[in-house]
Amino acid sequence: MLRRSAITPSIIGVFLALSPVPAAASTIFSVFYDSRFGAVDSLSGAFMPVGTLPIPSAAGIGAVQNNIFVQSMQGELLTVDPTTGVARVIGNAGLSSTSVIFAGGINGLFEFDSASNLYSVSPVTGSATLIGASGLPANYGGWDTSMSDDGLNLFVTAGGAGAIDELYEVNVTTGKATDLGSTGVSGIAGSAIVGGYLDLFQYNAGTNYIFTAPLGSNNFIRGPVLSVAIVDGGVTLAGSADFTHEADSPEPTFLFPGLVLVAFGLLRRSRASARS
């Protein structure tokens, strides 16, 4: 009986180790319009403050090679330490109009100006290079907007104040925007891409929520209450927790049938030994 007791827990341990486990909460490093910097938990909506950046107002946030970049509405580009919130100014985009939205990923850093033209931004100097016109309406403060980068394209939301926002996919080579349809959500101030999903951050709605949908889809589902506003954007870093939603947890089905047979055989052998 002692041998059986020793074998059974080990079998249970193997099953537990290989069973699907809910993913860890997704930490989104976020910047706010009033230049606060911190982290939002995408599964709970909770905010963990880190610091305040030395800029009047933020246009958005991006991450390239695990480095976090923030751009101000005045075109200044900064790098930010995600642990301390300490920021260093790199340079200025030098545009005649201020930056409206900003994002970035492994394909670079990008911004829209007030005329909704797309620019690439140098992570070394902060200077901006025109890519092209998006085709979206000019934005001189009358539109709610957000931008996120999936490493290939940009996802942009835009809509008049208080109106339902539209979702667009923007080509980073041409700057051209393709309409993906209505988000069904109003007051989107920021967004982030988390594990193949696009998370939208609402504001000015009484109770503000995080809304989420698979990349490329406009079927957004209401998630947790967002504990803070106004979130101008968010990014995730590979070195920080598990950036997948719960539904994305892998299931090792290819191992399960074989493990059942192995476990059954070991249990039969332990029972036979116990009887002898």
C-alpha positions as CSV (number, residue, x, y, z in Angstrom):
1,M,0.0,0.0,0.0
2,L,2.9,2.3,0.6
3,R,4.1,1.8,-2.9
4,R,0.7,2.7,-4.3
5,S,0.5,5.8,-2.2
6,A,3.9,6.9,-3.5
7,I,3.0,6.4,-7.2
8,T,-0.5,7.9,-7.2
9,P,0.5,11.4,-6.1
10,S,3.2,11.5,-8.8
11,I,0.7,10.6,-11.5
12,I,-1.7,13.3,-10.2
13,G,1.2,15.7,-10.2
14,V,1.9,15.0,-13.9
15,F,-1.7,15.6,-14.8
16,L,-1.8,18.9,-12.9
17,A,1.4,20.1,-14.5
18,L,0.0,19.4,-18.0
19,S,-3.6,20.4,-17.5
20,P,-4.8,23.7,-18.9
21,V,-4.2,26.5,-16.3
22,P,-5.8,30.0,-16.6
23,A,-3.3,32.5,-17.9
24,A,-1.7,35.1,-15.5
25,A,-3.1,38.6,-15.5
26,S,-1.8,40.7,-18.4
27,T,0.2,43.8,-17.4
28,I,-0.3,46.7,-19.8
29,F,2.2,49.5,-19.3
30,S,0.1,52.6,-19.8
31,V,0.3,56.3,-20.2
32,F,-2.4,58.8,-19.4
33,Y,-3.3,62.1,-21.0
34,D,-2.2,63.9,-17.8
35,S,1.2,62.1,-18.2
36,R,0.9,59.6,-15.4
37,F,2.7,56.3,-16.2
38,G,1.9,52.9,-14.7
39,A,0.5,49.5,-15.4
40,V,-3.1,48.3,-16.0
41,D,-4.2,44.8,-15.3
42,S,-6.3,43.8,-18.4
43,L,-8.2,41.1,-16.5
44,S,-9.2,43.2,-13.5
45,G,-8.9,46.8,-14.8
46,A,-6.8,47.7,-11.7
47,F,-4.1,50.4,-12.1
48,M,-0.7,50.3,-10.5
49,P,1.0,53.8,-10.6
50,V,4.7,54.1,-11.3
51,G,5.4,57.8,-11.9
52,T,4.6,61.0,-13.7
53,L,6.4,61.9,-17.0
54,P,8.0,65.3,-17.5
55,I,5.6,66.3,-20.3
56,P,2.4,68.4,-20.4
57,S,0.2,65.7,-22.0
58,A,0.8,62.3,-23.6
59,A,-0.1,61.3,-27.2
60,G,0.6,57.5,-26.7
61,I,3.0,54.8,-26.0
62,G,5.0,52.2,-27.9
63,A,7.5,49.4,-27.3
64,V,10.5,48.5,-29.5
65,Q,12.9,45.7,-28.5
66,N,11.6,45.9,-24.9
67,N,12.2,49.6,-24.7
68,I,9.2,51.8,-23.8
69,F,8.7,55.0,-25.8
70,V,6.2,57.8,-25.0
71,Q,5.4,60.8,-27.2
72,S,4.0,64.0,-26.0
73,M,1.2,65.9,-27.7
74,Q,3.9,68.5,-28.5
75,G,6.0,65.9,-30.4
76,E,8.7,65.1,-27.8
77,L,9.8,61.5,-27.8
78,L,11.0,59.9,-24.5
79,T,12.2,56.5,-23.3
80,V,10.7,55.4,-20.0
81,D,12.0,52.9,-17.4
82,P,9.0,50.6,-16.7
83,T,10.1,49.9,-13.2
84,T,10.9,53.4,-11.9
85,G,9.0,55.6,-14.4
86,V,12.2,57.6,-15.0
87,A,12.1,59.2,-18.4
88,R,14.8,60.6,-20.8
89,V,14.0,62.9,-23.7
90,I,15.3,61.7,-27.1
91,G,14.2,64.5,-29.4
92,N,11.2,66.1,-31.1
93,A,9.3,65.1,-34.2
94,G,9.5,68.8,-35.4
95,L,6.1,68.9,-36.9
96,S,4.3,72.1,-37.4
97,S,1.1,70.5,-36.0
98,T,1.1,68.6,-32.7
99,S,1.0,64.8,-32.5
100,V,-2.5,63.4,-32.0
101,I,-1.9,59.7,-31.5
102,F,1.3,57.6,-31.2
103,A,2.1,53.9,-31.0
104,G,4.9,51.4,-31.9
105,G,6.0,47.9,-32.0
106,I,8.7,45.7,-33.6
107,N,8.0,47.4,-36.9
108,G,8.9,50.9,-35.5
109,L,7.3,53.9,-34.0
110,F,4.4,55.8,-35.7
111,E,2.3,58.9,-35.1
112,F,-0.7,60.7,-36.7
113,D,-0.6,64.5,-36.9
114,S,-3.6,66.7,-36.7
115,A,-4.3,66.2,-40.4
116,S,-4.4,62.4,-39.9
117,N,-1.2,61.9,-41.9
118,L,1.0,59.0,-40.8
119,Y,4.6,59.5,-39.9
120,S,7.4,57.1,-38.8
121,V,9.3,58.3,-35.8
122,S,13.0,57.6,-35.2
123,P,13.7,55.9,-31.9
124,V,17.2,57.3,-32.0
125,T,16.5,61.0,-32.7
126,G,12.7,61.4,-32.3
127,S,12.4,63.0,-35.8
128,A,9.4,62.2,-37.9
129,T,9.2,61.1,-41.6
130,L,6.0,61.4,-43.6
131,I,4.6,58.0,-44.8
132,G,1.3,59.2,-46.3
133,A,-2.2,60.4,-45.8
134,S,-4.5,58.0,-43.9
135,G,-7.7,59.3,-45.5
136,L,-9.3,59.8,-42.1
137,P,-10.8,63.2,-41.2
138,A,-8.4,65.8,-39.7
139,N,-8.4,66.0,-36.0
140,Y,-8.0,69.3,-34.2
141,G,-9.3,68.1,-30.8
142,G,-12.8,67.2,-31.8
143,W,-12.3,63.5,-32.2
144,D,-11.6,60.7,-29.8
145,T,-8.7,58.5,-31.1
146,S,-6.5,55.6,-30.1
147,M,-3.7,53.7,-31.9
148,S,-2.0,50.3,-31.3
149,D,0.6,48.4,-33.2
150,D,0.6,44.6,-33.7
151,G,4.0,44.5,-35.4
152,L,2.6,44.6,-38.9
153,N,-0.2,47.1,-39.0
154,L,-1.7,49.8,-36.8
155,F,-5.2,49.6,-35.4
156,V,-6.8,53.0,-35.0
157,T,-10.1,54.0,-33.4
158,A,-11.7,57.4,-34.2
159,G,-15.0,59.1,-33.6
160,G,-16.6,62.4,-32.7
161,A,-16.9,63.3,-29.0
162,G,-19.6,61.2,-27.5
163,A,-20.2,59.2,-30.7
164,I,-19.6,55.5,-31.4
165,D,-16.0,55.0,-32.5
166,E,-15.0,53.3,-35.8
167,L,-12.1,50.8,-36.1
168,Y,-9.5,51.1,-38.8
169,E,-6.5,49.1,-39.9
170,V,-3.6,51.4,-41.1
171,N,-0.9,50.2,-43.5
172,V,2.5,51.3,-42.1
173,T,4.0,51.4,-45.6
174,T,1.4,53.6,-47.3
175,G,-0.4,55.2,-44.4
176,K,-3.7,54.2,-45.9
177,A,-6.6,53.4,-43.5
178,T,-9.1,50.6,-44.1
179,D,-12.4,50.7,-42.3
180,L,-13.1,47.6,-40.3
181,G,-16.5,48.7,-39.0
182,S,-18.0,50.2,-35.9
183,T,-16.6,49.2,-32.5
184,G,-20.0,49.7,-30.9
185,V,-18.2,51.6,-28.2
186,S,-18.1,55.4,-27.5
187,G,-15.4,57.4,-25.8
188,I,-12.3,55.4,-26.6
189,A,-9.2,57.3,-25.5
190,G,-6.6,54.5,-25.7
191,S,-5.9,50.9,-26.7
192,A,-3.4,48.1,-26.3
193,I,-2.7,44.8,-28.1
194,V,-2.6,41.8,-25.6
195,G,-2.1,38.2,-26.8
196,G,-3.8,38.6,-30.2
197,Y,-6.6,40.8,-28.8
198,L,-7.2,44.5,-29.1
199,D,-8.2,46.1,-25.8
200,L,-10.0,49.4,-25.9
201,F,-9.9,51.9,-22.9
202,Q,-13.1,53.9,-22.4
203,Y,-13.5,57.2,-20.7
204,N,-16.2,59.7,-19.9
205,A,-19.0,57.1,-19.8
206,G,-19.8,57.2,-16.1
207,T,-18.6,53.7,-15.5
208,N,-15.7,53.0,-17.9
209,Y,-14.8,49.6,-19.2
210,I,-12.1,47.7,-21.1
211,F,-13.6,46.3,-24.3
212,T,-11.8,43.5,-26.2
213,A,-11.9,41.7,-29.5
214,P,-9.6,39.5,-31.6
215,L,-7.3,41.5,-33.8
216,G,-9.0,42.4,-37.1
217,S,-12.5,41.9,-35.6
218,N,-14.9,44.6,-34.5
219,N,-16.9,42.3,-32.3
220,F,-15.9,43.9,-29.0
221,I,-17.0,42.4,-25.7
222,R,-17.3,44.4,-22.5
223,G,-14.6,43.4,-20.0
224,P,-13.7,44.7,-16.5
225,V,-14.3,48.1,-15.1
226,L,-11.4,50.4,-15.8
227,S,-10.4,51.9,-12.4
228,V,-8.8,55.0,-14.0
229,A,-9.1,57.5,-16.9
230,I,-8.0,58.8,-19.3
231,V,-5.7,56.0,-20.7
232,D,-3.9,57.2,-23.9
233,G,-2.5,53.9,-24.8
234,G,-0.7,50.7,-23.5
235,V,1.9,48.2,-24.5
236,T,3.1,44.8,-23.1
237,L,6.7,43.6,-22.7
238,A,7.8,40.0,-23.2
239,G,9.6,40.1,-19.8
240,S,6.5,41.0,-17.8
241,A,4.1,38.3,-16.8
242,D,2.0,36.3,-19.3
243,F,0.5,38.6,-21.9
244,T,-2.3,36.2,-23.1
245,H,-6.0,36.2,-22.3
246,E,-7.4,33.2,-20.4
247,A,-9.0,31.7,-23.5
248,D,-5.6,31.5,-25.1
249,S,-4.1,29.0,-22.7
250,P,-2.8,25.9,-24.6
251,E,-4.3,22.5,-24.0
252,P,-1.9,19.6,-24.4
253,T,-4.5,17.2,-25.9
254,F,-1.9,15.3,-27.9
255,L,-0.3,14.0,-24.6
256,F,-3.5,13.3,-22.7
257,P,-4.5,9.8,-24.2
258,G,-1.1,8.4,-23.8
259,L,-0.8,9.7,-20.2
260,V,-4.1,8.0,-19.3
261,L,-2.8,4.7,-20.5
262,V,0.5,5.1,-18.7
263,A,-1.3,6.1,-15.5
264,F,-3.7,3.2,-15.7
265,G,-0.9,0.7,-16.2
266,L,1.1,2.1,-13.2
267,L,-1.9,1.9,-11.0
268,R,-2.6,-1.7,-12.0
269,R,1.0,-2.7,-11.3
270,S,0.9,-0.9,-7.9
271,R,-2.3,-2.7,-6.9
272,A,-0.8,-6.1,-7.9
273,S,2.3,-5.4,-5.9
274,A,0.2,-4.5,-2.9
275,R,-1.6,-7.8,-3.0
276,S,1.6,-9.9,-3.2
